Amino acid sequence: MRVVYRVSQIIAFCCSQGFCCQRVFGVRHVPRSGAVLLASNHQSFLDPILLTNALPRECHYMARDTLFRNKHFARIIRMYNSFPIKRGKADLAGVKETLRRLKAGVLVLTFPEGTRSPDGRVFPFHPGVFAIARKARVPIVPAAIEGAHEAWPRGAKLPRPARVWVEYGQPIPVDVIRGTDARQATKDLTAQVRTLHNNLRRRIGRKPFDYGEEMENGKWKMENGK
């Protein structure tokens, strides 16, 4: 791990403890070396930092290409291993870069929802993450974050203090990824992350979301009420 990354990681973790009272569970499930895809739900701009500041290894980040328009900001996020991905369209260059990094044995953080959740729920994942994992022959570690939506919701200009929790699940082995239909595997991954997320909500005394039946207007019912 580079010194600049490690120092920044320690600073970020200390700041998250003071600003978000962050708690992290299941770090032991994340391999300490070798290529890995870390697949998480997406609640806020803070997620890449909060999902990796407690991991004992350097991480790489898929980031939407619009973040690289400002050359000064682009220089900073590239220094911390971010690379551009075009959102909402096929991006061959982005896929190739992801595969290149995985072949180099790094951990890549991805948000298969494709964008931040508008209300904290976990929306269905896109299948691209499984196609990449299958091609690169790497495991996927599901992860969930809760509270980041309150810390920096969509539409807010700046973050605000709020408690945040992160949990990492059991890795999905390479042989399972290669032996499962991509569409079904994507549904299974979505379900795993939703389970992790709801477990976090139960742990902190919040109502879990009920994803068994989608509501009208793109929203879901909550257990014991709306």
C-alpha positions in Angstrom: 0.0 0.0 0.0 1.3 3.4 -1.0 2.1 5.8 1.9 -0.1 8.6 0.5 -3.0 6.2 0.3 -2.5 4.7 3.8 -2.2 8.2 5.4 -5.3 9.4 3.6 -7.2 6.3 4.6 -6.3 6.8 8.2 -7.4 10.4 8.1 -10.6 9.5 6.3 -11.4 6.8 8.9 -10.7 9.2 11.8 -12.9 11.9 10.2 -15.7 9.4 9.5 -15.6 8.4 13.2 -16.1 12.0 14.3 -18.5 13.0 11.6 -20.5 9.8 11.0 -19.7 7.7 14.1 -19.0 5.0 11.5 -19.1 1.3 12.5 -17.9 -1.5 10.2 -18.7 -5.2 10.3 -17.4 -8.2 8.5 -14.0 -6.9 7.3 -12.7 -10.5 7.7 -14.8 -11.4 4.6 -12.8 -9.2 2.3 -9.7 -11.0 1.0 -6.5 -9.2 2.0 -4.9 -9.8 -1.4 -5.8 -10.8 -4.9 -8.3 -9.5 -7.4 -11.8 -8.9 -6.0 -15.0 -7.0 -7.0 -16.6 -5.3 -4.1 -20.3 -4.8 -4.9 -22.3 -2.4 -2.8 -25.6 -0.5 -2.7 -25.1 3.2 -3.4 -26.5 5.9 -1.1 -24.3 9.0 -1.4 -21.1 10.6 -2.7 -19.5 9.5 0.6 -19.8 5.8 -0.2 -16.5 5.1 -1.8 -14.6 6.5 1.2 -16.9 5.0 3.8 -16.8 1.5 2.2 -13.1 1.3 2.0 -11.5 3.3 4.7 -11.4 0.4 7.1 -10.0 -2.2 4.7 -6.3 -3.2 5.1 -5.5 -2.9 1.4 -5.5 -0.3 -1.3 -8.7 -0.1 -3.4 -9.7 1.0 -6.9 -12.9 2.8 -7.8 -15.3 2.9 -10.7 -16.4 6.5 -11.0 -18.8 8.1 -13.4 -17.1 9.9 -16.3 -18.6 13.3 -15.5 -16.4 13.5 -12.3 -13.4 13.7 -14.5 -14.4 16.9 -16.4 -12.6 19.2 -13.9 -9.0 18.4 -14.6 -7.9 19.4 -11.0 -10.5 17.1 -9.4 -9.7 14.4 -11.9 -6.1 14.5 -11.0 -6.9 14.0 -7.3 -9.3 11.1 -7.7 -7.0 9.4 -10.2 -4.3 9.6 -7.6 -6.6 7.5 -5.4 -7.1 4.9 -8.1 -10.4 6.1 -9.6 -11.1 5.5 -13.3 -14.1 6.7 -15.5 -17.1 4.6 -16.4 -19.9 5.9 -18.6 -23.2 5.6 -16.9 -26.3 4.3 -18.7 -24.6 3.0 -21.8 -22.2 0.3 -23.0 -18.7 1.3 -22.1 -16.1 -1.0 -23.7 -13.2 1.2 -22.6 -14.4 1.2 -19.0 -14.9 -2.6 -19.0 -11.4 -3.1 -20.4 -9.9 -0.9 -17.8 -11.7 -2.8 -15.0 -10.5 -6.1 -16.4 -6.9 -4.7 -16.7 -6.9 -3.7 -13.0 -8.4 -7.0 -11.9 -5.8 -8.9 -13.8 -3.2 -6.9 -11.8 -4.7 -8.3 -8.6 -6.5 -5.3 -7.1 -9.8 -4.8 -5.4 -12.3 -2.8 -7.4 -15.3 -1.1 -5.8 -18.5 -1.1 -7.9 -22.1 0.1 -7.5 -24.3 -2.2 -9.6 -27.4 0.0 -9.1 -25.7 2.5 -11.4 -26.6 5.6 -9.4 -27.4 6.8 -5.9 -30.6 5.6 -4.3 -33.1 8.4 -4.0 -34.5 7.1 -0.7 -32.0 4.7 0.8 -33.5 1.5 -0.6 -31.5 -1.0 -2.7 -32.6 -0.8 -6.3 -32.2 -3.8 -8.7 -28.6 -4.3 -9.9 -27.4 -4.2 -13.5 -25.8 -7.5 -14.8 -22.5 -5.9 -15.8 -20.7 -6.7 -12.6 -21.3 -10.5 -13.1 -20.1 -10.3 -16.7 -16.9 -8.6 -15.5 -16.4 -11.1 -12.6 -16.9 -14.0 -14.9 -14.5 -12.7 -17.6 -11.8 -11.8 -15.0 -12.5 -15.0 -12.9 -12.6 -13.1 -9.6 -14.9 -13.4 -6.6 -17.5 -10.9 -5.7 -17.8 -9.6 -2.1 -21.3 -8.1 -1.4 -21.4 -5.1 0.8 -24.1 -2.8 2.3 -24.0 0.7 3.6 -26.7 2.3 5.8 -27.0 5.9 7.0 -25.0 7.5 4.2 -28.3 8.6 2.6 -29.0 10.7 5.7 -25.5 12.0 5.7 -25.6 13.2 2.2 -28.9 12.6 0.3 -29.4 13.3 -3.3 -30.1 17.0 -3.9 -28.2 18.2 -0.8 -25.2 20.5 -1.6 -23.1 19.5 1.4 -22.9 16.5 3.8 -24.2 16.6 7.4 -23.5 14.6 10.5 -25.3 11.2 10.6 -24.4 7.8 11.9 -23.2 5.3 9.2 -22.9 1.5 9.2 -21.1 -0.7 6.8 -21.1 -4.5 6.5 -19.3 -6.9 4.2 -20.8 -10.3 3.3 -19.3 -13.7 2.4 -17.5 -13.7 -0.9 -19.2 -15.3 -3.9 -16.6 -17.8 -5.2 -15.4 -17.9 -8.8 -16.9 -21.3 -9.6 -20.4 -20.1 -8.5 -20.1 -17.0 -10.6 -19.1 -19.1 -13.7 -21.7 -21.7 -13.1 -24.8 -19.4 -12.7 -26.9 -17.7 -15.4 -25.9 -14.0 -15.3 -29.5 -12.7 -15.0 -30.3 -15.0 -12.1 -26.9 -14.4 -10.5 -27.6 -10.6 -10.7 -31.0 -11.1 -8.9 -29.2 -13.2 -6.3 -26.6 -10.6 -5.7 -29.2 -7.9 -5.4 -31.0 -10.1 -2.8 -27.8 -10.7 -0.9 -27.0 -7.0 -0.6 -30.7 -6.2 0.3 -30.4 -8.9 3.1 -27.1 -7.3 4.4 -28.7 -3.9 4.3 -31.9 -5.0 6.1 -29.7 -6.8 8.7 -27.9 -3.5 9.3 -31.3 -1.7 9.7 -32.5 -4.4 12.2 -29.2 -4.1 14.1 -29.7 -0.4 14.6 -33.4 -0.5 15.3 -34.7 0.6 12.0 -37.5 -1.1 10.0 -36.3 -3.4 7.2 -37.5 -2.7 3.7 -39.9 -5.2 2.1 -38.8 -5.9 -1.4 -41.3 -8.7 -2.0 -43.7 -6.5 -3.9 -42.8 -3.3 -5.7 -45.1 -0.4 -5.2 -46.4 2.0 -7.8 -44.3 5.1 -8.7 -41.0 3.2 -8.3 -41.1 2.8 -4.5 -41.4 -0.1 -2.2 -43.4 -0.9 0.9 -41.8 -1.1 4.3 -42.6 -3.9 6.7 -45.3 -2.9 9.2 -46.3 0.2 7.1 -45.3 2.5 4.3 
